[in-house]
Amino acid sequence: MAEAHDQISEMTFEQALRELETVVRKLESGDVPLDDSIDLYERGEQLRKACQKRLDAAQARIEKIVSDAEGKPTGTVPFDAEGRA
């Protein structure tokens, strides 16, 4: 597999996601021998974890600006704070 030489940690999120999509398409095609399917699945799981880690880090950095009645910024809150109980 040509993509296997790429270090996942050196990939951008978009590169990792594209490769993950390629892996999924190959696995779904059913045209891959069993041993290759296992290798592809392992690579796909590594890519999925890397993408999820980057998404989690991005979400942690996203903040929502909170405005007062006059529309002036008063601070920030975590992006997902509204969804918490």
C-alpha positions in Angstrom: 0.0 0.0 0.0 1.6 3.3 -1.2 0.0 5.4 1.6 1.4 3.2 4.3 4.8 4.9 4.2 3.2 8.2 5.2 3.5 8.9 8.9 0.0 9.6 10.2 1.3 12.1 12.8 2.8 14.2 9.9 -0.4 14.3 7.9 -2.9 17.1 8.0 -6.4 16.3 9.2 -7.6 16.5 5.6 -4.9 14.1 4.3 -5.7 11.6 7.1 -9.4 11.8 6.4 -8.9 11.3 2.6 -6.7 8.3 3.3 -9.3 6.9 5.7 -12.0 7.3 3.1 -9.8 5.4 0.6 -9.3 2.6 3.1 -13.1 2.4 3.8 -13.8 2.3 0.0 -11.3 -0.5 -0.5 -12.7 -2.5 2.5 -16.3 -2.0 1.3 -15.5 -3.2 -2.2 -14.8 -6.7 -1.0 -12.1 -7.1 -3.6 -9.2 -7.1 -1.1 -7.7 -10.4 0.1 -8.2 -11.2 3.8 -4.6 -10.4 4.9 -4.7 -7.1 3.1 -8.1 -6.4 4.6 -6.7 -6.8 8.1 -3.8 -4.5 7.3 -6.2 -1.9 5.8 -8.5 -2.2 8.9 -5.5 -1.6 11.2 -4.4 1.4 9.1 -8.0 2.7 9.1 -8.2 2.5 12.8 -5.0 4.4 13.3 -6.2 7.1 10.9 -9.6 7.3 12.6 -7.9 7.8 16.0 -5.7 10.5 14.6 -8.6 12.3 13.0 -10.7 12.1 16.2 -7.8 13.4 18.3 -7.4 16.4 16.0 -11.2 17.0 16.1 -11.2 16.8 19.9 -8.3 19.3 20.1 -10.0 21.7 17.7 -13.3 21.5 19.7 -11.5 22.3 22.9 -10.1 25.5 21.3 -13.3 26.7 19.8 -14.9 29.3 22.1 -18.1 31.3 21.7 -18.0 35.0 22.3 -20.7 36.0 24.9 -22.2 39.5 24.4 -24.0 41.7 26.9 -27.4 43.4 26.2 -25.5 46.2 24.3 -23.7 43.7 22.1 -20.3 44.2 23.7 -18.2 41.1 24.2 -18.1 40.1 27.9 -16.0 37.0 27.7 -15.9 33.6 26.3 -17.4 30.2 27.0 -16.5 26.8 25.7 -18.2 26.0 22.3 -20.2 23.1 23.7 -21.2 24.7 27.1 -24.8 25.3 26.0 -25.3 21.5 25.6 -24.2 20.7 29.1 -26.5 20.3 32.0 
